[in-house]
Amino acid sequence: MEAKLAQFKGTDATVSYSTGFMALAATVGAIAGEGDFIFSDELNHASIIDGCRFSRATTVVYRHLDMSDLAAKLADAPKNSARLIVTDGVFSMEGDVCNLPELRELADRHKARLMVDDAHATGVLGRTGRGTAEHFDLEGRVDIISGTLSKSLAAVGGFTASQRVVAEYLRYNSRPSIFSAALPPSVVATVIAAIDVIRAEPERVERLRQNAAVMSQGLKAAGFQVNDHGTPIIPVSIGDDTRAYKLAGRLEKAGVFANPVVYPAVPHGRAMIRVSLMATHSREHLDQALEAFRSAGRRLGIV
């Protein structure tokens, strides 16, 4: 499986972990150390945040997708310090995409390593679903790519892909790699099969994009406030935690599952319903979901 994952990501070697959370936290925690500097987007996943804490490096948080803020903070770091820029590819709550070209340029200018969390980008972004780097035509230009096997690859576990020397370092210096069991053969077989399907049937990636566009446009037409970034994660702004729970409950009764996202996952007053789409959703599924949103939204006075 590791050879296949490395080929899928355009890297030399891969380390597997028991979960995607573990892959991100373990990699950040092992790559950086005391005296180093990590530059982390303020909306990065909790696994990255924990990895920063494990590392004992100095963590500098920059404003979400604000490349000017990141540039200023990189310039302020000690000249001879080792630096790691880490970002989600697709951000898990908002569904927006990192600015990989500018991140690469800043990393080169300030002699930093660049790490991308592709948990929500693998099988989603790029012409053939290879992830954030393919989406921006920057394959081979990202130093470290981590992700999960539990989303597009329909299994459980996580991975970190990089140069072979980095993978070997992680394999023998990352505590979760050393002190946890390898993935079972059934999981490995599932992941290999999922990668084969993604590579052989790129039309699934296009269908996913089409489904996201239909759902986003339908929610907007119904009067919902939608933050549309062209990914299958569609956040529907609600504001109040209680109304978000009530809306999610009414949707579930109508046969539609959508996550309510409330504090502390988002700041107070910014509760949302997080819609996640799949390529296998039919137009009938989308129409059912949109009707459920319209009906529940009117009843609750949201639209």
N, C-alpha and C positions, 0 to 999 in steps of 0.2 A: 504493500500500500504506500509506503513512504516514497518509493520511486515514482509511482503514479502521481502522488500529490506534488512532488517536486516538479514533474513534467507539467502538471496542470498550472502551476504557479510560475513557471519559467525560472526556477531556482535550482541550486545544486543538490540540496538535501533537506530533509524534513524530520522534525522530532514530533512524536505524537504524545498526547496527554489524555487523561481520563475524561476531562470536560473542556469546553471552550474557555470557560472562566479560568480554569487552572492554566491553560496554555498562555493566556494573556498575562495573568498575574505572575506566573512563574518566569516567563521570558523577560518582562520588564524588571522583575526583582533580581534576576541573575545577570542581565546585561549591564546594568548600571550599579554603582556602588558608592560608598562614602567618598565625598570629594567630587563626584560627577554631578552633572546638571541634566535634569529631565524637563523638557518643555511639553506640556500637556494641554490639549484643548479643554476648556472648562466643561464641555458636555460629553467628554469621553466616558466610555462604559465603566461601571463600578470595578470591573476586573482590572482595568488599567490603573485606576486610582489605588486599589489595593497593592498592585505591583509596585507603584511608586513608593508606597509606604514600606513595603518589604525591602526595597533596595537600599534604603538609608541615604540615597542621593538627595541633593537639593532639588525639590520639585518646584518649577515655575509654571503657574497656570496662566495661559493667555486667553483672551476673550474669544468666544466662539467664532471660528472662521475669520478672525481678524488678523490678516497677515501683517499689517502695519504694527499691531501690538506685539506679535511674535518677533518681528524683525527688531524692534526696539529692545525687547527683553533678551534676545540672543546677543545683541551688541553690548548689553550691560554685563553679561557673564564674564568671569575672568578669562583672559585671553588663552591660557594654556589648559583650560578645563576640557574634559571629555564631555560631549553633549549628545543627547538623544532627543529627537523630536518624535512624539508618538501621537497618533490620531486615529479615530475611527475612519473607515472609508465611507460607509453609510452610517450616519448616526442613528442609534437604535430607537430613540424616542421621536425625533423630529423628521427622520427620513431624508434629511439633506445630505449632501455629498461634500467631502473635503476638497479643498483646492490643491490637488496633488501637484500640478505644475509649479505653483508658487512655493509650496512646501519643499519640493526638490531643489528649486533655485536657492531658497534660503539655507537649506541644509548644505549645499555646495559652497555657498558664500561664507558660511560660518563654520565650516568643517565639522558638521554634525552628522550623526547617523539618522536615518529616517525609518520609522517603523509604522506600519499600517495594520489596523484591525479590520480584516475583511469578513467578519462574521456575517454581516448583512449584505455583502457585495459578491461573495462567491456564488456563482450560478445566477447572478442578477445583473451586475454591471458588465459592460463590454459587449462587443458584437457577438461573441460566443460564450458570454457568461464567465469569463476568466477572472473578473474582478476589477477593482479600482484601477490598477495599473493598465489593464487592457483598455478600459474606458477612456483613459487619457493618453493612450499610445505611449506609455512609459514602462512597458514590461522590461524587466532587467534593471530598472533604475531605482527600485525600492530595496533598501538594505535588508529589511526584515518584514515578513508578512505572517501574521498569525490569524487564526480563525477557529471556527467551530465546525463540527461534523453534524450538528443537530438541526440545521435549517435546510438549505438546499440539498444537502447530501443525505438527509433522512436517516441519520444514525445518532450516535452519541459519542462524544469525545472532542478533542481539539488538536490543533497542529500549529507548529511554527516552521516556516520555510525560510531559508537563507543560504548563504555560502556554506560549503561543507565544514569549514573550520568553525563557523558560528554554531552550526547544528551539533558538532561534536563537543564544543564547549558546553552547550546547554545540556546535552545528554549526560555529562559527567559533573556538572556544577549546579544544575537546577534541582533543588531538593524534591519537588514534586515529580520530576522525571526519575530520580534515583529511587525514591521511596514509595512509589505507587506501581500497581500492576500494569502490564501491557494490555492493549485493547484485545478483546477476545476475537477469535477467528470469524465469528458470525458478523461482528461489527465491521471488521476489515473487508469481508466479502460484500457487505452492503455498500460501503463507501466506494469500492472499486466499481461496482455495478452502476452506482449513481453518477460517478464521473464519466463512465462510458456513455451513459444516456445523454448527459449534458453535451458531450463532445459530438455525439452522433446526431443529435436532434436539436440544433441551435434554434429551430423554430419555437421551441418551448420558451426560450428567453424572450423572443419577440412577442409571443402570446402573453407573457407576464406583463410586459410593458403596455400592451394594448388594454389588458384588464385594469391596470392601474389608472390609465387615462380615462377609461369609461367610468370607473368608480369615482374618481376625483371630480370629473365634470358633472356627474349626476348629483353628488353631494353639494357641490356649489350651486347647481340649479335649484336644489331643494331649499337653499337658504342657509346652509351650514357654513361656518367659517373654517376653511380648509387650507392648510399649509402644504401646497403641492410642489414637490421637488422632482417629480418624474420617477420616483422609486415606488415599489409596492408597499412601503410603509407610509400610510396616510394619516397624519394626526388631525383630528377634528376637535377644534377648540371649544370647550364648554365653559371653563372658568371656575365654577363652583364644584367642590368635591361631591356634595350630596347629589346634585343633578347629574353628575357624571355616573355615579353608581346607579341612580334610577334609570338613566338612559340605557346603560349596559344591561340592567335587569329586564327592561322591556324588550330589548333586542334579543336577549336569550330566549324569552318566552315566544318570540316570533321565529325562533330557529336560527338566529344569527349570533355568532360568537365574536365579540370585539372587546378588547381589553380596556377597562377604565384605568387611567393613569392619574394618580393623585399624589399629593405631598406624602413622603419626601422625594418621590421619584421625579417630581416637577415642583417648582416653587409654589407657595401659597397663591391661590387665585388663578392658576394656569392649568387646571385639570383638563384632561382631554380624553377622548376615545381614540384608541390607536387601532386603526384598521390595517390588517396584514393580508395581502392577497397572494394567491397561488396561480400558477399557469393552468392548473386543472379546474379552476373555477369556470363554469360555463356562463353564457350570457343570461341564462335563466337564474343561476345563482346570484349574479350581480343585480338583476332586476328585483329579486326577492329581498336582497339586503337593502337596496335603495328604498323600496317601499316600506320596509320595517323602520328605516331611519326617518323617512318622512312622517310616518304615522306616529312614532314615539316622540319625535321632535315637536310635532304640533301639540300633542297631548301635554307635554312638559313645558310648553311655551318657549322652547329654544329657537324654533323657526316659526 
